[in-house]
Amino acid sequence: TNTMKKITLILSLLISAYSFAQNISTGQVALTSGYTVQFDVDGTTSVVTMTMILPENDWLAVALDATGMGSINKDVVIYDSTGLQDRYLNGFQVPPYDSASNQDWAQSSNIVTDGVRTVKATRALNTSDTKDYVFMTSSTTLPLLWAKGSGTFGYHGRNNAGSVSYTHLTLPTICSV
């Protein structure tokens, strides 16, 4: 019947849209109490949006695809009292800045509400910078290192750093029929 054909068509379109979805997200990843990060990948625009949540006067550093401080050339994004910074791991030392031409994150908002700062920034999935993580449009595991402190970025001290490994979640593409 026509009703059955319409239902079959709608289900087919929804399944197809879900199968080819190119938008993925880590969801909000709790790093430690009061500190989270989220990466939302938009495969249609080839842009990733990062959202950091942290206390108003603190800094937060997140290293992507890194398994330890000894990692070399692993992408690090930092927010501190001076703003957003694109850096990279270079062994057991303060992560150096990416060159001025490779400061790829563009801050889109920085809002403080009741002592909690929410920073949003975007960049291309693939910046062609060998020190930047290439975000995928399919599910993958993303190891993260993090560190935190007060004021301007610097040594985090003991018990102010950690690691998590998070799997991107596939988000369905919404279509109207």
MILO-853087 format. One line per 8 residues: their letters; for each residue x, y, z of N, C-alpha, C, CB. Coordinates in steps of 0.05 Angstrom, whole numbers, plus 5000, padded with zeros to 4 digits. Last residue first. Glycine has a CB too. Example, Ala and Ser with C-alpha at 12.3 -4.5 7.8 and 13.67 -1.06 7.14 Angstrom:
# residues 2
SA) 5257/4955/5142/5273/4979/5143/5258/5001/5157/5282/4988/5114  5264/4886/5156/5246/4910/5156/5264/4934/5156/5226/4911/5181
END
This chain:
# residues 177
VSCITPLT) 5236/5301/5110/5225/5287/5086/5198/5299/5080/5224/5257/5090  5296/5325/5135/5266/5327/5135/5257/5316/5108/5257/5357/5138  5348/5298/5176/5337/5307/5150/5307/5308/5152/5346/5287/5128  5406/5299/5214/5377/5303/5214/5368/5311/5187/5368/5323/5236  5454/5252/5225/5447/5275/5209/5416/5276/5208/5458/5273/5180  5474/5229/5290/5459/5226/5265/5455/5252/5251/5432/5213/5271  5541/5224/5311/5515/5238/5315/5500/5235/5288/5520/5268/5322  5585/5180/5342/5573/5188/5316/5546/5200/5322/5570/5164/5297
LHTYSVSG) 5634/5200/5387/5608/5188/5384/5597/5198/5357/5589/5195/5407  5702/5185/5401/5682/5203/5388/5656/5187/5384/5693/5213/5360  5724/5162/5462/5716/5154/5435/5696/5175/5425/5704/5126/5435  5781/5179/5501/5753/5182/5495/5747/5175/5467/5743/5211/5501  5820/5176/5556/5818/5166/5528/5788/5166/5522/5832/5138/5524  5857/5221/5596/5832/5206/5591/5834/5197/5562/5806/5224/5596  5901/5243/5648/5896/5234/5621/5869/5220/5620/5918/5215/5611  5927/5300/5684/5917/5273/5682/5913/5266/5653/5892/5269/5697
ANNRGHYG) 5942/5347/5737/5944/5338/5710/5933/5309/5709/5973/5340/5698  5954/5362/5789/5939/5381/5772/5940/5373/5743/5949/5409/5776  5988/5332/5820/5959/5328/5823/5942/5348/5808/5952/5329/5852  6041/5380/5822/6031/5353/5826/6001/5353/5829/6044/5340/5851  6045/5431/5770/6049/5420/5797/6038/5392/5799/6037/5438/5818  6043/5459/5722/6018/5451/5735/6021/5440/5763/6003/5431/5718  6077/5515/5699/6079/5488/5710/6054/5482/5726/6104/5485/5728  6031/5556/5661/6057/5550/5672/6057/5521/5683/6065/5570/5694
FTGSGKAW) 5987/5608/5642/5998/5581/5637/6026/5578/5648/5997/5574/5608  5963/5652/5692/5976/5648/5666/5988/5620/5665/5998/5670/5662  5914/5630/5737/5926/5653/5723/5937/5646/5695/5947/5665/5739  5927/5563/5759/5915/5589/5763/5929/5610/5746/5915/5597/5792  5917/5501/5722/5930/5517/5742/5915/5544/5744/5959/5522/5735  5922/5436/5691/5907/5460/5699/5924/5475/5719/5880/5453/5710  5922/5389/5636/5935/5402/5659/5920/5427/5665/5966/5407/5654  5913/5328/5601/5904/5354/5610/5921/5363/5633/5874/5353/5617
LLPLTTSS) 5911/5287/5543/5925/5295/5568/5914/5322/5576/5957/5295/5564  5872/5239/5509/5876/5267/5517/5893/5268/5543/5849/5281/5522  5861/5197/5453/5873/5201/5480/5878/5230/5485/5900/5185/5481  5807/5179/5420/5823/5203/5422/5835/5205/5450/5807/5229/5415  5784/5132/5374/5791/5137/5402/5811/5160/5402/5804/5112/5416  5731/5145/5328/5758/5138/5334/5764/5144/5363/5778/5153/5315  5683/5149/5277/5689/5143/5305/5718/5134/5308/5670/5122/5316  5698/5199/5228/5688/5173/5236/5696/5168/5264/5698/5150/5216
TMFVYDKT) 5725/5243/5213/5696/5245/5212/5683/5217/5216/5688/5256/5184  5781/5265/5254/5768/5247/5235/5738/5251/5235/5775/5218/5242  5831/5316/5258/5805/5305/5268/5792/5288/5246/5786/5328/5277  5897/5314/5268/5878/5314/5246/5852/5300/5256/5889/5299/5221  5934/5358/5309/5919/5333/5307/5899/5336/5283/5903/5327/5333  5994/5391/5289/5965/5392/5295/5952/5365/5291/5951/5413/5279  6044/5389/5269/6041/5388/5298/6012/5389/5307/6057/5410/5311  6041/5396/5215/6049/5369/5224/6046/5366/5255/6077/5363/5216
DSTNLART) 5987/5427/5188/6009/5431/5206/6016/5404/5218/6002/5453/5229  5941/5419/5160/5966/5414/5146/5990/5421/5162/5966/5430/5120  5894/5419/5188/5907/5446/5184/5932/5444/5166/5914/5458/5210  5836/5389/5186/5863/5383/5179/5876/5410/5171/5865/5363/5155  5791/5415/5206/5797/5388/5215/5826/5381/5210/5778/5368/5201  5802/5484/5226/5798/5463/5205/5804/5436/5217/5816/5469/5180  5770/5508/5286/5793/5507/5267/5786/5485/5247/5820/5500/5282  5743/5547/5341/5741/5530/5318/5767/5530/5302/5718/5539/5299
AKVTRVGD) 5721/5552/5409/5740/5559/5388/5736/5539/5365/5769/5559/5398  5696/5577/5470/5691/5561/5446/5711/5571/5425/5662/5564/5436  5695/5573/5539/5710/5583/5516/5703/5564/5492/5741/5584/5521  5667/5592/5598/5662/5574/5575/5675/5587/5551/5632/5569/5570  5679/5596/5667/5686/5606/5640/5680/5584/5620/5716/5615/5638  5646/5613/5725/5653/5591/5707/5656/5602/5679/5631/5568/5707  5627/5653/5757/5653/5643/5762/5662/5620/5745/5655/5635/5790  5576/5665/5734/5578/5655/5762/5605/5641/5767/5555/5635/5767
TVINSSQA) 5601/5661/5671/5576/5662/5686/5580/5649/5713/5553/5647/5670  5636/5684/5616/5638/5678/5645/5611/5682/5658/5660/5695/5659  5655/5666/5552/5633/5675/5569/5638/5666/5597/5605/5666/5559  5677/5672/5492/5690/5670/5518/5670/5682/5538/5718/5683/5519  5679/5649/5424/5665/5661/5447/5681/5655/5472/5636/5650/5450  5715/5635/5385/5690/5646/5376/5673/5658/5400/5674/5625/5362  5783/5635/5368/5764/5636/5391/5738/5649/5381/5776/5652/5415  5812/5592/5326/5799/5618/5326/5778/5618/5348/5787/5625/5298
WDQNSASD) 5872/5557/5320/5847/5559/5334/5837/5588/5334/5849/5549/5363  5924/5561/5296/5900/5553/5280/5873/5557/5294/5903/5526/5271  5979/5586/5288/5960/5590/5310/5932/5586/5298/5963/5618/5324  6017/5586/5248/6003/5561/5254/5987/5562/5280/6024/5538/5257  6043/5633/5244/6027/5626/5221/6011/5600/5226/6044/5623/5196  6073/5632/5292/6051/5651/5289/6032/5644/5266/6062/5679/5285  6085/5562/5310/6093/5588/5298/6068/5606/5295/6107/5583/5271  6064/5539/5374/6066/5535/5346/6073/5562/5334/6038/5524/5334
YPPVQFGN) 6103/5546/5434/6082/5556/5416/6086/5545/5388/6083/5587/5415  6123/5487/5472/6128/5512/5457/6104/5520/5440/6153/5508/5439  6107/5463/5536/6101/5461/5508/6106/5487/5493/6072/5452/5504  6161/5456/5579/6138/5472/5574/6132/5470/5544/6142/5502/5582  6182/5386/5576/6187/5415/5579/6161/5430/5574/6210/5424/5560  6192/5330/5558/6187/5339/5585/6196/5368/5589/6201/5321/5605  6169/5336/5489/6182/5322/5511/6176/5335/5538/6213/5322/5507  6135/5374/5467/6163/5371/5457/6179/5358/5479/6175/5398/5448
LYRDQLGT) 6069/5388/5445/6087/5374/5464/6114/5370/5451/6075/5347/5473  6050/5454/5424/6054/5425/5419/6073/5414/5440/6066/5421/5391  5997/5504/5417/6024/5495/5424/6027/5466/5417/6030/5500/5454  5958/5558/5413/5963/5533/5399/5992/5526/5404/5956/5536/5368  5917/5591/5461/5944/5587/5449/5945/5559/5436/5965/5589/5471  5874/5644/5481/5877/5617/5470/5904/5614/5457/5854/5611/5450  5892/5688/5536/5876/5679/5514/5882/5651/5505/5881/5698/5490  5916/5702/5583/5924/5717/5560/5908/5709/5535/5954/5712/5555
SDYIVVDK) 5897/5667/5621/5889/5695/5624/5898/5712/5600/5901/5706/5649  5887/5610/5576/5895/5622/5602/5888/5651/5602/5926/5619/5607  5880/5550/5543/5867/5575/5549/5878/5585/5576/5835/5573/5549  5912/5511/5494/5912/5522/5521/5895/5547/5522/5942/5528/5530  5925/5451/5460/5910/5477/5460/5906/5485/5489/5881/5473/5446  5972/5414/5427/5963/5423/5453/5948/5449/5449/5987/5427/5473  5993/5358/5388/5978/5383/5390/5969/5389/5418/5953/5381/5371  6057/5332/5390/6029/5327/5395/6015/5353/5401/6024/5306/5418
NISGMGTA) 6114/5329/5386/6098/5341/5364/6068/5333/5366/6108/5332/5337  6123/5274/5430/6135/5295/5413/6116/5303/5391/6162/5284/5400  6114/5255/5498/6106/5255/5470/6118/5279/5455/6075/5256/5468  6123/5258/5552/6146/5253/5535/6140/5253/5505/6159/5228/5542  6074/5261/5575/6088/5286/5572/6113/5282/5554/6097/5297/5598  6031/5215/5538/6048/5223/5561/6063/5248/5555/6067/5201/5568  6000/5208/5495/5998/5187/5515/6015/5194/5540/6007/5160/5504  5957/5246/5453/5983/5244/5468/5979/5223/5490/5992/5271/5479
DLAVALWD) 5914/5267/5425/5928/5243/5415/5955/5238/5428/5931/5245/5385  5923/5332/5450/5908/5314/5434/5925/5291/5423/5895/5328/5410  5923/5365/5511/5939/5354/5490/5924/5331/5476/5967/5343/5501  5900/5422/5541/5892/5396/5532/5910/5388/5509/5862/5396/5523  5900/5465/5597/5915/5456/5573/5905/5428/5567/5945/5456/5578  5873/5521/5628/5869/5492/5622/5884/5486/5596/5839/5485/5618  5873/5566/5684/5880/5558/5657/5876/5529/5654/5910/5566/5650  5826/5608/5722/5845/5586/5718/5853/5583/5689/5834/5560/5729
NEPLIMTM) 5785/5642/5735/5812/5652/5737/5834/5631/5732/5816/5665/5763  5736/5611/5726/5741/5637/5713/5770/5646/5713/5725/5658/5727  5743/5541/5714/5738/5563/5732/5749/5589/5720/5752/5558/5760  5719/5517/5650/5738/5517/5671/5731/5540/5690/5767/5521/5660  5708/5485/5589/5695/5497/5612/5714/5494/5636/5667/5482/5619  5715/5490/5519/5728/5486/5545/5711/5499/5567/5757/5497/5545  5699/5463/5459/5687/5478/5481/5702/5470/5506/5657/5473/5484  5714/5467/5390/5723/5458/5417/5709/5476/5437/5754/5460/5420
TVVSTTGD) 5695/5445/5328/5690/5465/5349/5698/5452/5376/5659/5473/5349  5723/5435/5264/5719/5424/5291/5714/5448/5310/5743/5407/5300  5702/5430/5196/5710/5447/5219/5705/5432/5245/5694/5474/5219  5680/5414/5148/5708/5407/5154/5719/5425/5176/5725/5410/5129  5627/5417/5138/5642/5442/5136/5672/5438/5140/5632/5463/5155  5614/5363/5144/5603/5378/5122/5619/5403/5117/5574/5385/5127  5635/5345/5192/5647/5335/5167/5637/5350/5142/5641/5306/5164  5648/5373/5249/5628/5376/5228/5641/5369/5201/5617/5406/5227
VDFQVTYG) 5659/5352/5314/5669/5352/5286/5646/5354/5267/5686/5326/5281  5670/5377/5375/5649/5371/5357/5659/5374/5328/5624/5390/5362  5697/5364/5437/5704/5369/5409/5681/5359/5391/5731/5354/5401  5703/5390/5502/5687/5376/5482/5696/5384/5455/5656/5383/5486  5722/5388/5570/5728/5395/5543/5710/5379/5525/5759/5391/5536  5721/5414/5638/5712/5396/5616/5722/5406/5590/5682/5393/5616  5726/5421/5706/5741/5424/5681/5731/5404/5660/5771/5421/5685  5702/5409/5755/5701/5436/5745/5715/5441/5719/5714/5453/5765
STLAVQGT) 5742/5354/5768/5720/5370/5778/5723/5399/5769/5719/5369/5809  5769/5334/5705/5770/5334/5734/5748/5353/5743/5799/5342/5746  5746/5324/5655/5775/5320/5660/5780/5316/5689/5791/5343/5648  5692/5301/5622/5700/5311/5648/5729/5304/5653/5682/5299/5671  5672/5318/5560/5691/5300/5573/5699/5313/5600/5716/5294/5556  5614/5320/5525/5629/5335/5545/5646/5315/5561/5609/5351/5564  5627/5290/5461/5609/5296/5483/5626/5311/5503/5596/5270/5495  5658/5284/5418/5667/5270/5442/5646/5271/5464/5694/5281/5452
SINQAFSY) 5623/5275/5357/5629/5291/5381/5640/5273/5402/5604/5305/5391  5610/5283/5287/5616/5267/5310/5624/5285/5333/5638/5246/5304  5581/5280/5225/5584/5297/5248/5588/5279/5273/5559/5315/5252  5569/5251/5182/5596/5260/5184/5601/5278/5208/5604/5274/5159  5529/5196/5164/5533/5219/5182/5562/5225/5184/5521/5213/5210  5513/5154/5135/5532/5172/5123/5538/5197/5140/5523/5180/5095  5476/5129/5167/5499/5114/5158/5521/5132/5147/5491/5094/5137  5436/5167/5173/5451/5159/5196/5477/5145/5188/5435/5141/5214
ASILLSLI) 5416/5169/5120/5427/5193/5132/5445/5186/5156/5405/5212/5141  5398/5116/5116/5420/5126/5098/5433/5150/5110/5409/5133/5071  5358/5116/5154/5380/5098/5157/5404/5107/5140/5372/5069/5149  5324/5156/5132/5336/5159/5158/5360/5141/5163/5315/5154/5180  5311/5131/5082/5325/5157/5083/5338/5162/5110/5305/5180/5077  5285/5085/5101/5308/5083/5084/5324/5109/5084/5301/5076/5055  5241/5108/5128/5261/5092/5142/5287/5089/5127/5249/5064/5149  5215/5132/5083/5224/5148/5106/5245/5133/5122/5201/5156/5124
LTIKKMTN) 5203/5086/5052/5220/5107/5042/5232/5124/5064/5204/5125/5023  5169/5058/5088/5194/5045/5079/5213/5067/5068/5189/5024/5057  5128/5095/5091/5142/5087/5115/5169/5075/5108/5126/5068/5132  5111/5094/5038/5121/5119/5050/5137/5113/5075/5097/5138/5057  5094/5041/5032/5116/5051/5015/5128/5076/5027/5106/5056/4986  5052/5040/5069/5075/5023/5074/5099/5033/5057/5068/4994/5067  5017/5076/5042/5027/5082/5069/5052/5066/5075/5005/5076/5090  5005/5048/4995/5020/5073/4994/5032/5081/5021/5002/5095/4984
T) 5017/4976/5000/5000/5000/5000/5018/5025/5000/4981/5000/5024
END
